[in-house]
Amino acid sequence: MASRGEGAERGGRARSSRRLRRELVERLERDGSLTDAAVRKAFLAVPRERFVPEAAARDGLEAVYRNQVILTTRDERGMWTSSSSQPSIMALMLERLDVREGQRVLEIGAGTGYNGALLAELVGPAGRVVSVELEPATARGARRALAGFAPVKVVGGDGRQGFGRGAPYDRIIVTASGAEVPSALFEQLVEGGLLELPLWVDRAGQTQAIVTFRKQAGRLRSTAVLFGGFMPLREAAGAAVPAGGVQLSANERVGGHGRPLVMLGGEALRKLSATARRRLLSLALSEPRVSQLGLRGPRGALLLYLVLEAPQHFVGSWLAPGLIGADGRGLALLAGRRTITRIEAYGDPGPERLLRDLVERWKRHGRPTERDLRVDVSFGREGRSSIAWGWSS
Ligand SMILES: C[S@@+](CC[C@H](N)C(=O)[O-])C[C@H]1O[C@@H](n2cnc3c(N)ncnc32)[C@H](O)[C@@H]1O
């Protein structure tokens, strides 16, 4: 039996947890990632620490309620394979999934079980939530956390196959990313139902968009697009995390504080020889030619525009998206603190010209953002998805 002191400590902890939940919700409301009353109620009802017990014991309750991803599991090579996602992304995704009371929901990637518990709150006692998890130990952890708390059925297995025995579903949410839409998920969704998943915009998954689709007349049409990055869907338990393409980086460390000087990723790097990559990295470390763009551009929107309109030239990162020439002897990056205001160019002038042209085209196009992205998915005879990305005109 717990002593009076222990009981008081538990009571204090529960009160702190409720207060921290309220503060997190207020923060998400302030930054615009939470607007829906039902999603708000779910975040207030579910204690996150229950699903990340190790992080709670190690870092304390306050840390659990920061708007941050909590990494939980690594593979043998030290690559992260599971986490509790950032609460603001979870809230944005849950709102777009438009979950109603009494619905049947399938989640792929149970992870800690936290999102599953939020889904269970949203569907209420008349609804049903099934969550599929690839890693047996992670599935066991999620079951333990959910036991006696939220009626979520956690199933072990490859979520790309869905869970046929519980089908059909009104809503399907995938919390790991991929280059394709698994056809089993399409088949297990009701006509008019919503499917939400993080899709790779480039071939290596370095740029992702979280797309919500409605199933209509034999295909999927997007209803909303968000920015965000998720760990990749893996093929088997214990399988290596798929390598995320080529990346070049250089860091500076002064007095124990590190900062990245260069971070370049993207399809275009794959075509360069090892010598050309080293030359490009040293070019990116030299002094740039700086020119103003004459606008304040949204970073994410311009990044998406470059990846989709010039994939063969795209390099860069969220902080500095840009282009290279075919031989890697020229580089041009979009730069700016909060918004994009200038071009930083290195070496041959070709990529700089192309980047200016593309920014002009983006302006003529009406400055589209991720909200103007339209994604259409159809399925071939063998069930392979064919994904068409475009801008609403
Ligand atoms: C970002 S975490 C999910 C977060 C989770 N929804 C939560 O609330 O904690 C991604 C999860 O997907 C799982 N996963 C990866 N590939 C999978 C697959 N093919 N099928 C099912 N789960 C998979 C990982 O093991 C990991 O637990």
The ligand as an SDF file (V2000), in Angstrom:
LIG
                    3D

 27 29  0  0  0  0  0  0  0  0999 V2000
    6.9860    8.1960  -35.5640 C   0  0  0  0  0  0  0  0  0  0  0  0
    6.7080    6.6230  -34.8860 S   0  0  0  0  0  0  0  0  0  0  0  0
    4.9560    6.6210  -34.5880 C   0  0  0  0  0  0  0  0  0  0  0  0
    4.4840    7.5230  -33.5020 C   0  0  0  0  0  0  0  0  0  0  0  0
    3.2310    7.0210  -32.8420 C   0  0  0  0  0  0  0  0  0  0  0  0
    2.0570    7.1540  -33.6770 N   0  0  0  0  0  0  0  0  0  0  0  0
    3.0440    7.6250  -31.4670 C   0  0  0  0  0  0  0  0  0  0  0  0
    2.0060    8.2570  -31.2030 O   0  0  0  0  0  0  0  0  0  0  0  0
    3.9340    7.4550  -30.6430 O   0  0  0  0  0  0  0  0  0  0  0  0
    6.7700    5.5410  -36.2970 C   0  0  0  0  0  0  0  0  0  0  0  0
    6.4780    4.1140  -35.9410 C   0  0  0  0  0  0  0  0  0  0  0  0
    6.2320    3.3900  -37.1480 O   0  0  0  0  0  0  0  0  0  0  0  0
    6.7220    2.0820  -36.9800 C   0  0  0  0  0  0  0  0  0  0  0  0
    6.8750    1.4460  -38.3020 N   0  0  0  0  0  0  0  0  0  0  0  0
    7.8790    1.5780  -39.2240 C   0  0  0  0  0  0  0  0  0  0  0  0
    7.6270    0.8260  -40.3060 N   0  0  0  0  0  0  0  0  0  0  0  0
    6.4370    0.2070  -40.0800 C   0  0  0  0  0  0  0  0  0  0  0  0
    5.6450   -0.7060  -40.8380 C   0  0  0  0  0  0  0  0  0  0  0  0
    6.0200   -1.1440  -42.0530 N   0  0  0  0  0  0  0  0  0  0  0  0
    4.4760   -1.1340  -40.2890 N   0  0  0  0  0  0  0  0  0  0  0  0
    4.0650   -0.7210  -39.0520 C   0  0  0  0  0  0  0  0  0  0  0  0
    4.7840    0.1360  -38.3000 N   0  0  0  0  0  0  0  0  0  0  0  0
    5.9460    0.5980  -38.8040 C   0  0  0  0  0  0  0  0  0  0  0  0
    8.0280    2.3050  -36.2270 C   0  0  0  0  0  0  0  0  0  0  0  0
    8.4800    1.1130  -35.6010 O   0  0  0  0  0  0  0  0  0  0  0  0
    7.6280    3.4010  -35.2620 C   0  0  0  0  0  0  0  0  0  0  0  0
    7.1950    2.8720  -34.0360 O   0  0  0  0  0  0  0  0  0  0  0  0
  1  2  1  0
  2  3  1  0
  2 10  1  0
  3  4  1  0
  4  5  1  0
  5  6  1  0
  5  7  1  0
  7  8  2  0
  7  9  1  0
 10 11  1  0
 11 12  1  0
 11 26  1  0
 12 13  1  0
 13 14  1  0
 13 24  1  0
 14 15  1  0
 14 23  1  0
 15 16  2  0
 16 17  1  0
 17 18  1  0
 17 23  2  0
 18 19  1  0
 18 20  2  0
 20 21  1  0
 21 22  2  0
 22 23  1  0
 24 25  1  0
 24 26  1  0
 26 27  1  0
M  CHG  2   2   1   9  -1
M  END
$$$$
